[in-house]
């Protein structure tokens, strides 16, 4: 599985909680959230466009940084 790095405009625990709830619905996905750095790492075989669109469902600005 590829590990992708995203910058998500999270400002509080509620924001990271929203990201967690959205990503928990996906199967075969592992993820980590670094709230102070506003980073989300997603380990998945799904394509970047799908992962980006999924993260945008939390209502925050999402920027794809690259693979890690």
Secondary structure as GFF3:
##gff-version 3
##sequence-region A 1 68
A	DSSP	beta_strand	2	8	.	.	.	ID=ss1
A	DSSP	alpha_helix	13	24	.	.	.	ID=ss2
A	DSSP	beta_strand	30	34	.	.	.	ID=ss3
A	DSSP	beta_strand	39	44	.	.	.	ID=ss4
A	DSSP	alpha_helix	48	56	.	.	.	ID=ss5
A	DSSP	beta_strand	62	67	.	.	.	ID=ss6
###
